[in-house]
Amino acid sequence: MSPIDPSSSFSRRFAAWQREYLTVLSETETPTLFKRVEIAEAAILTRRDDLEGSSDHHAERHAIEEALQKLREIKRERLKFL
């Protein structure tokens, strides 16, 4: 999965949680990365909960699941979570 282009209309539509997600993708400091992942996960999961029960927002739901998968990869590969 490639990072989301922050200038795209997709990005503007999902800016509330995506800003935190993009911050994680650009973080290079491991100690800071851990906290940024926590913040991004909280923002993404809050938005996912907000969408619960709605039959709309298919593209955003898909983007959320991709972002969560990428965060899991970062936690496993860069932060050495098991």
TANORSUL-V782544 format. One line per field, one symbol per residue. ss: DSSP state (a for helix, b for strand, c for the rest). burial: # if it has 9 or more other C-alpha atoms within 8 Angstrom, else .. Layout:
ss=???
burial=???
This chain:
ss=ccccccccaaaaacaaaaaaaaaaaacccaaaaaaaaaaaaaaaaaaaaaaccccccaaaaaaaaaaaaaaaaaaaaccccc
burial=..........##.#..##.#####..#..#..##.##.###.##..##..#.........#..#.###.##.####..#...
